[in-house]
C-alpha cells in the first residue's frame, strides 16, 4: 500500500504487528489449548517457555509484516474467489442511499430565498464528510467492504483534486515529504495495521479452536493433570461454540476499527498530497507557471506515463533545472570551497 514497511523493533512494528501476534498467542495457548501460562511451580520451564513464546510472537509478527499487502487486499475485497465480494451489493446500496440523502438535503423546498436551518446545514456537512471519508468519488470504484472503500476514498482524493494517480505516484511523492511527516504517516498506518491483524488473527482462531476440539490428541497438553490430580477434559462443544462466537465478534469489531483507522490514515495521506505535491512538481522539473487546469492535465499525463510505462505521454520537463536543488547547491559549495577562497 502506501509507505515503507515499518522496520523491525520500531514503534510501528510493535504496535501494528507484535502486539496483535502476542495477544493472539496468549488467547490460543491459554484459552483454547489450556496452557497454564502463569504456573509458578516450574520456574525454569516457565523461563524457557517464556523465551520460546517471545520468539514465536516475534516470528509471527514478522510473518504478518511480510503478508501485510495480501491481508489488506483480502479485507478490501480483491480477488475473484474472495468471500468478502458477497458484500458488494450492500456497499452499493449504502453508497446510493447516502448520495440520495445528501441530495434530498440540498433539494429546493420551493422558496428560493429560504435560508437553510442550522440543523439542515449540519446534516449536509455530516453527510458530505461521510461520503468523502468512507467512499470513493465514483460508484464504479466501489469495493466490497467498508474498509476497502475507506482506503479507496483517500486513494481517489489526489486524482479527483489534482489528477494524480496516487497508487503509482506515492513512491514519487515521498521524495518530497520530510522524514518527520513520513513518520506520522507510518504511525497512522500502524493503527490500521493493528486492527487489520487483529481481524486476521481472530479469523484464524476459528480453525485453531475446531482443530483443538476435533483432534485433541494432536494438540499438546489437550488433556493435562490439574492441581487436584484430575485430568481435565478436551474442549466441549459448548466451549467451542463460545470460542467461535467470541472470535467472530472480535473480528467484526476489529474490521470496524480498521475502517475508522483507515480514515485517519487517509487524512494524513491527503494532507501530504495537498502540502507537498507542489514540491514534487518542482523536483520533477515541470513548468512552475502553470495554472490549476494545466497542472491537472500534467499530473494526469504523468500518472499514465509512470503507470503504463509510456514515455510518449510524459509531460515536458525542464532538465536544466535542478531536481534536488538543495543537494546540488551543497555540492557546489563543497567544490568551490569556503567563501573568499581563491
KARATA-V129321 format. One record per pair of residues at least 12 apart in sequence whose ideal C-beta (glycine too) atoms are under 6 Angstrom apart, sorted by the first residue. I is the first residue (numbers start at 1). GAP is how many residues later the second one is. D is the distance in Angstrom with one decimal. If there is no record, write none. Layout:
BEGIN
I&GAP&D ; I&GAP&D
END
This chain:
BEGIN
1&71&5.9 ; 2&168&5.1 ; 3&182&5.7 ; 3&183&5.6 ; 3&186&5.7 ; 6&180&6.0 ; 12&174&5.0 ; 12&178&3.9 ; 15&175&4.7 ; 15&179&5.6 ; 16&174&4.0 ; 16&177&3.4 ; 16&178&4.9 ; 17&44&3.9 ; 17&47&4.8 ; 17&48&5.1 ; 18&43&4.2 ; 20&177&4.1 ; 20&178&4.9 ; 20&181&5.8 ; 21&36&5.0 ; 21&39&3.9 ; 21&40&4.4 ; 22&35&4.2 ; 24&177&4.0 ; 25&32&5.4 ; 28&180&5.7 ; 32&176&5.9 ; 32&177&5.2 ; 32&180&5.1 ; 33&186&5.7 ; 35&186&5.9 ; 64&133&5.2 ; 71&129&5.2 ; 75&72&5.1 ; 76&67&5.4 ; 76&69&6.0 ; 76&72&3.3 ; 77&66&4.6 ; 77&67&3.3 ; 77&68&4.7 ; 77&71&4.8 ; 84&60&5.1 ; 84&61&5.2 ; 85&59&4.8 ; 87&57&4.7 ; 87&58&5.9 ; 88&56&4.0 ; 91&51&5.4 ; 95&40&5.3 ; 95&47&6.0 ; 98&33&5.5 ; 101&26&5.9 ; 102&25&4.3 ; 105&18&5.3 ; 105&19&4.9 ; 133&20&5.9 ; 133&130&4.9 ; 134&16&5.3 ; 134&19&6.0 ; 135&14&5.3 ; 135&18&5.6 ; 136&16&4.5 ; 136&17&5.5 ; 136&20&4.3 ; 137&19&5.3 ; 137&23&4.9 ; 146&113&4.7 ; 147&111&5.3 ; 147&112&4.6 ; 147&115&6.0 ; 150&109&4.9 ; 150&112&4.1 ; 150&113&5.4 ; 151&111&5.3 ; 154&112&2.9 ; 154&115&5.2 ; 154&116&5.5 ; 157&113&4.8 ; 158&115&4.6 ; 162&137&5.3 ; 163&133&3.8 ; 163&136&4.0 ; 163&137&4.0 ; 164&135&4.2 ; 164&139&5.7 ; 165&138&3.6 ; 165&142&6.0 ; 168&138&4.9 ; 168&139&4.8 ; 173&107&5.4 ; 176&100&4.7 ; 176&103&4.0 ; 176&104&4.2 ; 176&107&5.7 ; 177&95&5.6 ; 177&99&5.0 ; 185&83&4.7 ; 188&76&5.4 ; 188&77&4.3 ; 188&80&4.6 ; 189&76&5.2 ; 191&70&4.4 ; 192&66&5.7 ; 192&69&4.0 ; 192&70&5.1 ; 192&73&5.0 ; 195&59&4.8 ; 195&62&4.2 ; 195&63&3.8 ; 195&66&5.5 ; 196&62&4.9 ; 198&56&4.0 ; 199&52&5.1 ; 199&55&3.9 ; 199&56&5.0 ; 202&45&5.0 ; 202&48&4.3 ; 202&49&3.8 ; 203&48&5.3 ; 205&42&4.2 ; 206&38&5.5 ; 206&41&5.1 ; 209&31&5.7 ; 209&34&4.4 ; 212&23&5.4 ; 213&22&4.2 ; 213&27&4.4 ; 216&18&3.8 ; 222&12&5.4 ; 283&40&5.2 ; 285&32&4.0 ; 285&33&4.4 ; 285&36&5.2 ; 286&12&5.8 ; 298&17&4.6 ; 301&12&4.9 ; 301&14&5.1 ; 302&13&5.8
END
